[in-house]
Amino acid sequence: MTPTTDIAPAVGIPPLAGSARNGPRDIVRQSLALARRNMLQLRGDPGQLLDSVVMPMVFTLIFLYVFGGAIWGDRPGDYRQFLLPGIMVQTLMFASRSTGYLLAVDFDNGVMDRFRSLPIARSAVLTGRIVADMSRLLLGQVVMLLFALAIGFRVETNFLFAVAAVLLTLLYGTALAWVSAFIGLTLRSPNTVQSVGFLWMIPFQFGSSMLVPTSTMPGWLRVFAEANPTTLVTDGCRNLLAGGPIAGPVLGTVLWSVGLMCCAVPLAISRYRRR
């Protein structure tokens, strides 16, 4: 059995001989079929949900009940309102790393060679991976928000603003996933991809308002933190949920996210074609 006829039924794409021209409708159909294939992998490996569902709860409990008193003093309720939106952003940053790692695994296992034998758009392979990962991230954000409500966090705005907060984090998460995809397509070892994916995010996570106010930082670090897109998405999410100015952080997040994708998407597709 050839690779084409072997994998095509599994992802829901009819095996066609030769080359094919793919229009926008074909690319959408192919992307959704590959996204379904990626999501079905969760049945065999539910551990992929740990970084987007379980780990955020663990970090919340650690920072709130272990470090909360040292960070916020005797007002744990105030820190809870400050912290939980930051943990939502941390969740998307951790979860987006898996995009590059899983692409590297597919290359390592030879799955990408089979995809190349199919008459499908090159972008569909990457878009299918992103769509599946963002679906997993959406599940994690919803679970995290419900967990936050269960331990005392309160949405002080309204339901529509809460939905907007989740969508804002998903937009930034999509941009980071495309960056992660480029890393996964550039480096050949899945373990190296995982390590590099973790290292480059460290300054963007901890040099931000995700866990502490930027006003408590040294001057040189505060300059970086306030220009950090992670600060913008955290402040936007926090203000959408707990109240505060939203125009600046939301607009900044959208511009940063679109800018990152304008750079990372063509680079990732180009790298996929050359690899």
JOMOGI-V471187 format. One record per run of one state. SS is the DSSP state (helix for helix, strand for strand, loop for the rest). FROM is the first residue (numbers start at 0). LEN is the number of residues. If there is no record, write none. Layout:
((SS	FROM	LEN) (SS	FROM	LEN))
This chain:
((loop	0	2) (helix	2	9) (loop	11	12) (helix	23	21) (loop	44	1) (helix	45	20) (loop	65	2) (helix	67	5) (loop	72	3) (helix	75	34) (loop	109	1) (helix	110	6) (loop	116	5) (helix	121	29) (loop	150	8) (helix	158	28) (loop	186	3) (helix	189	17) (loop	206	7) (helix	213	3) (loop	216	2) (helix	218	9) (loop	227	1) (helix	228	14) (loop	242	4) (helix	246	28) (loop	274	1))
